[in-house]
């Protein structure tokens, strides 16, 4: 399907259409996700930046799906975001188990550089999140490597309350510099909450929740080979590198995610069974 229209609210089995593109959509455990290949995502974002569109680009891994079960605003963000995609083998497997559909999987460090390289000086990037010296280094490296312009940067250690002085000053800086790309690197769900609270206050730009991209860009963290991620083992590599920070997410979080998946499957089975009984009677 190809269309020039845009559909934001979609249900399982529908297609989402953004300017010139149409992709299948599923609703996985309360989150709306677009099944979009990485190359198509890159082309779409290049086009969006060039045409001055305002888009939210967010992603879901197992950790995100788990915390979304208790955060209504996060589920609402996924329902309304222009682009929401699968970022993790756990989400792929859950989709296959619950919906019979294996989603395309990608993560911002795999394609943000490609997008900026295609745009070059057409892209003006504002970096938000990470330690001060790390985010400054990341912005400088990307500007030299891809030829994009740096609109500004801000570390992630500030009062994110929408009414705080820090948040208001940050919004004023973004309006002053008018970036075309905003990279949010504050970790999940802090970056998503900031985007949820401030989306209507931002100028036209492409906002990407990029997580640890700032650390990858600055060379502080290296990604494992893609085949490791395709095997669903990237979490183990990350845990071995940052055990103190990530042990709770993976050692506790992954089993909890599995339990949520099973609960959804059992509920769906009971609903299907009740439906058949109703027809029989």
N, C-alpha and C positions, 0 to 999 in steps of 0.2 A: 504493500500500500504506500502510495506517495501522495502527499497533500501539502498545501500551503497553510493549512489551519493548525491550531494548537489545541489539544485536549489535555486537561490537567487531571480531572477526576475520571478514573477508569477502573474497571473491575477486572477480575481474572478472566482471561480469554479475549479481552478487548485489545485494541491497538492504540498506542499513544502516537500522536502526530505533532511534530515540531516543524518549523519551517523547512519544507522540502524532504522531510523524513517521516517514516512510519515504522514503529517497532512494537512487537507484542508486549503486553503488560500482564504481570501476575500480582496478586496480593498474597504475600507470604507472611503469615502470623501477624497480620495487621499492618504490614508495611507494603506500600505500592512500589514495585520495582519494574524497571524497563529492561527487557532482554536485548541489550545493545552490544554488538561487537566493538572491540577497542578501536579499530580503525575508523568505524563509523562515528564513534564518539569523538574522536579527534577531529574529523572533518566537520562535524556539527558545531564543535566549540570554536574552531577557526572561523567558520561562517558567522557564528553568533557574535564574536568579538568584532569582526569586520563590519557587521551591520548595526552594531551598537545596541544589541539586545540585552535585556536584564534577565539573567537565568540563575537559579540555584542548582548546583551540581553536588549531590550528596551521595553517600555510599553506605552499604550495610554489610558488616561482617557479623560473626556469631555474637560478639560482645554487644554490638549495637542492637541486634534483634532481641537479645536477652533483656537489656535494660529498657528497651521500648515497651516491654510487657507491663512495666509499672510507671511509664512516663507518657501520659496521654498527649502532651504537647509534641513529643517526638514522633508519635504515630501520625499526628496531624501534619507535622512538617513533611513527612514522607508522602502523605496524601496530596499535598499542595505543591511540592517541589517540581520544577519543570523537568529535571533529570535526576533520577535516583536509580542506582545500579548495584549489582552484586559485587562485593569486594571480599571474597573469602570462600575457600572450599567448603566450609561448614554450611554456608548459606546455599551453595550449589547442591549439596547432598540433601539438605532439608527440603529444598524445592523439588528435587527429584522424588523424594520419599512422599511428600505431601501432595504435590501437584502433577507428578509425572513429567516435569520439565526441568532439564538441566540448563541453568542460566549461563550465559557468557559471564566470565569473571575477569575483572581487571582491578587495578589499584592506581591511584594518582601518580606515584613515583614512576610507573611504567609509561605514562603518556603525557604528563604535563610538559616535560622537556620537548617532546615532539611537537606539541601544539605551539609552544613559544618559538620554537625554531622556524616553523612555517610562517608565523606572524612577524618575527623579527622586530624591528622598531615600531611596527603597528601596535604591538602589545605594550601597555603600561601596567606594571605589576606592583601591587601593594601587598607586602608580606605581614601577616598578623600571627604572632605566636612564636614560642621558642625563647631561649635565652638571648639577651641583647647581642652579645658578640657572635652568637651562632646565626641569628637571623640576618644580621648585617653581612656576615660572610656568605651566607646562602644567596642573598640578593645580588651581591657583587659577582659571585661565580656564575650565576645564571645569566646576568646581564652580559658578561664577557663571552660566555659559551654560546648563547642563543641570539644575542643581538637585541634582546628586548630592553625596554627602558624600565628603570626602577622609579615608581612614583613615591615610594616611601616604605618604611617598616616600623613595626612596634612589637616589643616583646610581649609575651603572653601573661606577664605578671602585673595585672591591674584589676581594679574593681569592675567586674562585668555587669553589675547592676545597671539596668537601663537608665536609671535616674542619677547615677554617680557622675562626679566631675570627670573621671577618667573616660567613661564611655562617651560622654558628650564631647569631650575634647577629641577623642579618636574619630567620631563621626564628622566633626568639623574638619579634621585633617584629611579625611577621605574625600569630603566634598571639595576641599581646596585643591587637592592633587588630581581628582577625577581619574582614577585608574580605570582601565578596561577589564583588568583581572584582579580579583581579590583572593589570595591564598590564605585560608584559615588553618593554622597549624597549632591549635591549642589542646588537642586531644579530645577524645570522645567521653561524655557528651557536651563538654564545655563549649567547643566550637559550634556545635549544632544549636545549643541554647542561645549563644550570642547571635547567631544568624536568625533564629526564630524571633528573638526580641527586637532585632534591629532591621529586618529586611525592608520594611516599609519606609525606613528612614535613610536608606542608601540610594545613591545615584544609580543610573543605569550602568551595570557591570556584570561580569560573569563571576559569581562567587563559588569557590570550590573548597569543600571541606577536605583538606589534604593531610591531616594527621601529622605523621612523622616526616613528611616531605622535606621540611626545613633541615632536619638532621641528615637526610640523604643528600640534599643539595650541598650542604656544607662539608660533606665527606666524613661526618661523624659516625654514620651508620651505612653499611653496604647491604644491598639486597642479595639474597641467595639466588641461584639460578632459577629461571622460570619453571623448570621441570620440578623443582622442589615444591613450589606453590601449587603446581598442577596435581601433585601427589597428595596435597593437603597437609604438608609437613612444615610449612613456613612458620607456623606457630611454635614448633619445637625449636627451630633455629633462633627465633626471637627470644624465646624463654631462656635458652642457653646463654644468650648474650646479655640479657637484662633480667636476671632472675628476681632481684629484689623488687623491681618495679612491676613486673608482669606476672609473677607467680599467682596472684589472686585471680587475675583475668583468665588464665588458662587452666590452672590446677582446679580451681573451684568453678570458674565461669563456664568452661566447656561442658562439664557434666550437667550443670543447671540448664544450659542451652539444650542439651539432649533430652532432658526431662520435659522441657516446654514443647519440643518437637513431638515427643510421644503423646503428650496431653492433647495437642491439636489433632493428631492422628486418631486417637481414641474417640474424641468428641465427634470428629467427622464420621467415623464408623458408626457411632450410635445414631447420629442424625440420619445417615443413610438407611440404617436398619429401621428406624422409626418411620421413615418415609415409605419404605416397602410395606411395613405392617399396615400403615394407614390405607394404602392402595388395596391391600388384600381384604381389609374389612369393608 
